[in-house]
Amino acid sequence: MRKHAGMMVPGPAQRAAVVALNDDDSVAVQRETYRRRLERTAHVLSKWSGIDVALPAGGFYLWFDAVDGWKFAERLAREGGALVSPGDFYGAGGANNVRVAVVQPDDKIELVAKRLGVS
């Protein structure tokens, strides 16, 4: 049953995984990219909204109390053209919060900053 359920990873895929998992340089580049995006996006949203948007202790999402997650998300979409997730997508306890993924390229983050009037 096991070999038919796809549990056996082929040798070439295992070797490729070893190479990928040993590539610490790519990890450092990605870590710096997300750190830069997190810092810039947190700054832009803080200046625009007046809400203190703190950096995460880990991870690549901003998660903060926006008082009303839906209202914040709608206003940001209207004024900045950016989509974020109202916190109640992740459970009733997050209704006041917003989750912001910083997955867009830097030039898109700068476009949102410009639309929001934040330098």
Helices and strands as residue ranges (DSSP letters): H 11-21, H 24-49, E 61-65, H 69-80, E 85-86, G 87-90, G 92-94, E 97-101, H 106-116
